[in-house]
Amino acid sequence: MASKTWKVRPVDGFILEVLSKKGAMTDSDLFDAVNEEFNDVGLADFNRLLMNLEIEGRIYVSTLTKGKRRVELKAQKQ
């Protein structure tokens, strides 16, 4: 019987970390990066995470073409 272990960092923190290092990305590239680190995150979970981060005001998601989105980190106010 396989047991699941908790990840040290949350997925939303990883998303913010990737965006801060690489800059703006397409949603498919970001999903691939998340899926390499957290292979149990599905597309529905990923979209929910993006929506929550956008509601919190941490990222900005815009439409590029049909079925493709651009995800970027919002500038931090100082």
Backbone as CSV, one residue per row, in Angstrom:
resi,resn,N_x,N_y,N_z,CA_x,CA_y,CA_z,C_x,C_y,C_z
1,MET,0.848,-1.175,0.000,0.000,0.000,0.000,0.893,1.237,0.000
2,ALA,0.749,2.039,-1.012,1.559,3.247,-1.134,0.945,4.367,-0.308
3,SER,1.782,5.095,0.369,1.289,6.230,1.147,1.772,7.517,0.510
4,LYS,0.919,8.519,0.526,1.279,9.814,-0.027,1.942,10.653,1.053
5,THR,2.921,11.410,0.653,3.584,12.297,1.594,3.271,13.733,1.228
6,TRP,3.351,14.596,2.212,3.091,16.010,1.996,4.285,16.655,1.347
7,LYS,4.033,17.545,0.415,5.106,18.324,-0.193,5.517,19.422,0.774
8,VAL,6.776,19.793,0.717,7.310,20.804,1.626,6.745,22.182,1.309
9,ARG,6.568,22.486,0.030,6.051,23.788,-0.361,4.720,23.613,-1.092
10,PRO,3.838,24.568,-0.945,2.544,24.470,-1.640,2.685,24.759,-3.126
11,VAL,1.722,24.296,-3.888,1.771,24.451,-5.338,1.696,25.920,-5.733
12,ASP,0.844,26.696,-5.058,0.729,28.111,-5.430,2.032,28.866,-5.179
13,GLY,2.755,28.502,-4.146,4.064,29.103,-3.909,5.058,28.735,-5.000
14,PHE,4.968,27.509,-5.484,5.835,27.081,-6.575,5.523,27.844,-7.858
15,ILE,4.237,28.074,-8.137,3.830,28.836,-9.314,4.407,30.245,-9.256
16,LEU,4.295,30.887,-8.101,4.839,32.238,-7.944,6.357,32.251,-8.100
17,GLU,7.006,31.215,-7.604,8.462,31.111,-7.712,8.903,30.961,-9.172
18,VAL,8.210,30.114,-9.925,8.539,29.911,-11.337,8.326,31.203,-12.120
19,LEU,7.211,31.895,-11.855,6.935,33.136,-12.570,7.942,34.228,-12.228
20,SER,8.412,34.262,-10.996,9.394,35.280,-10.631,10.747,35.000,-11.279
21,LYS,11.082,33.731,-11.492,12.358,33.383,-12.114,12.323,33.521,-13.632
22,LYS,11.245,33.044,-14.254,11.194,32.985,-15.715,10.403,34.115,-16.355
23,GLY,9.642,34.863,-15.588,8.818,35.929,-16.149,7.495,35.375,-16.654
24,ALA,6.836,36.135,-17.514,5.531,35.740,-18.032,5.664,34.474,-18.883
25,MET,4.664,33.589,-18.749,4.669,32.317,-19.463,3.276,32.018,-19.975
26,THR,3.190,31.090,-20.919,1.871,30.603,-21.319,1.394,29.614,-20.267
27,ASP,0.084,29.423,-20.217,-0.463,28.520,-19.213,-0.011,27.082,-19.437
28,SER,0.188,26.674,-20.689,0.621,25.298,-20.948,2.064,25.071,-20.486
29,ASP,2.935,26.055,-20.696,4.319,25.931,-20.221,4.375,25.906,-18.692
30,LEU,3.567,26.740,-18.068,3.520,26.770,-16.609,2.956,25.469,-16.059
31,PHE,1.926,24.933,-16.728,1.350,23.659,-16.296,2.374,22.536,-16.403
32,ASP,3.179,22.543,-17.470,4.228,21.532,-17.618,5.250,21.624,-16.491
33,ALA,5.630,22.855,-16.122,6.589,23.047,-15.030,6.007,22.568,-13.700
34,VAL,4.733,22.865,-13.472,4.075,22.422,-12.238,3.948,20.907,-12.234
35,ASN,3.615,20.329,-13.381,3.418,18.886,-13.471,4.718,18.115,-13.279
36,GLU,5.870,18.711,-13.630,7.154,18.060,-13.376,7.437,17.962,-11.877
37,GLU,7.066,19.006,-11.147,7.332,19.037,-9.703,6.240,18.325,-8.908
38,PHE,5.002,18.549,-9.268,3.846,17.975,-8.579,3.050,17.173,-9.611
39,ASN,3.344,15.896,-9.752,2.705,15.107,-10.800,1.264,14.722,-10.485
40,ASP,0.770,15.053,-9.310,-0.613,14.724,-8.971,-1.572,15.907,-9.155
41,VAL,-1.105,17.005,-9.735,-1.940,18.179,-9.988,-2.514,18.059,-11.396
42,GLY,-3.840,18.016,-11.483,-4.502,17.938,-12.776,-4.796,19.317,-13.333
43,LEU,-5.359,19.345,-14.529,-5.644,20.608,-15.197,-6.717,21.409,-14.453
44,ALA,-7.721,20.730,-13.917,-8.770,21.429,-13.161,-8.198,22.071,-11.892
45,ASP,-7.335,21.345,-11.202,-6.685,21.893,-10.000,-5.790,23.073,-10.358
46,PHE,-5.075,22.953,-11.468,-4.185,24.020,-11.917,-4.979,25.292,-12.238
47,ASN,-6.088,25.135,-12.954,-6.929,26.294,-13.273,-7.513,26.926,-12.017
48,ARG,-7.868,26.115,-11.038,-8.390,26.630,-9.767,-7.308,27.413,-9.023
49,LEU,-6.077,26.913,-9.060,-4.963,27.624,-8.423,-4.716,28.967,-9.100
50,LEU,-4.740,28.980,-10.438,-4.552,30.237,-11.159,-5.654,31.234,-10.823
51,MET,-6.893,30.756,-10.752,-8.006,31.638,-10.438,-7.862,32.224,-9.036
52,ASN,-7.476,31.385,-8.067,-7.300,31.872,-6.695,-6.164,32.890,-6.602
53,LEU,-5.069,32.635,-7.300,-3.946,33.582,-7.281,-4.323,34.898,-7.953
54,GLU,-5.156,34.831,-8.994,-5.587,36.063,-9.655,-6.563,36.834,-8.770
55,ILE,-7.441,36.141,-8.082,-8.375,36.801,-7.163,-7.615,37.472,-6.025
56,GLU,-6.562,36.821,-5.545,-5.744,37.393,-4.469,-4.909,38.577,-4.951
57,GLY,-4.830,38.776,-6.260,-4.076,39.899,-6.799,-2.598,39.642,-6.948
58,ARG,-2.190,38.381,-7.000,-0.779,38.052,-7.100,-0.318,37.839,-8.536
59,ILE,-1.230,37.387,-9.414,-0.883,37.176,-10.815,-1.936,37.830,-11.702
60,TYR,-1.610,37.929,-12.986,-2.536,38.452,-13.987,-2.584,37.449,-15.128
61,VAL,-3.788,37.022,-15.499,-3.970,36.058,-16.583,-4.721,36.754,-17.707
62,SER,-4.154,36.713,-18.910,-4.808,37.320,-20.070,-4.866,36.298,-21.207
63,THR,-5.776,36.510,-22.128,-5.951,35.604,-23.255,-5.039,36.010,-24.404
64,LEU,-4.288,35.048,-24.920,-3.442,35.281,-26.091,-4.208,34.930,-27.361
65,THR,-4.562,33.681,-27.494,-5.380,33.186,-28.595,-6.397,32.219,-28.005
66,LYS,-7.233,31.680,-28.854,-8.230,30.734,-28.361,-7.524,29.516,-27.752
67,GLY,-7.787,29.274,-26.486,-7.196,28.136,-25.802,-5.814,28.369,-25.236
68,LYS,-5.291,29.577,-25.327,-3.950,29.875,-24.816,-4.000,31.149,-23.985
69,ARG,-3.412,31.078,-22.800,-3.406,32.235,-21.901,-1.977,32.598,-21.513
70,ARG,-1.793,33.867,-21.185,-0.512,34.371,-20.686,-0.664,34.613,-19.196
71,VAL,0.265,34.087,-18.421,0.251,34.232,-16.964,1.480,35.029,-16.577
72,GLU,1.270,36.112,-15.828,2.396,36.927,-15.400,2.220,37.339,-13.949
73,LEU,3.325,37.582,-13.318,3.351,38.008,-11.928,3.046,39.489,-11.867
74,LYS,2.175,39.899,-10.965,1.885,41.324,-10.815,3.036,42.004,-10.090
75,ALA,3.271,43.242,-10.416,4.337,44.005,-9.776,3.979,44.249,-8.317
76,GLN,4.948,44.069,-7.453,4.742,44.295,-6.025,4.843,45.761,-5.703
77,LYS,3.889,46.282,-4.942,3.936,47.680,-4.512,4.938,47.812,-3.382
78,GLN,5.709,48.884,-3.427,6.728,49.078,-2.402,6.413,50.215,-1.509
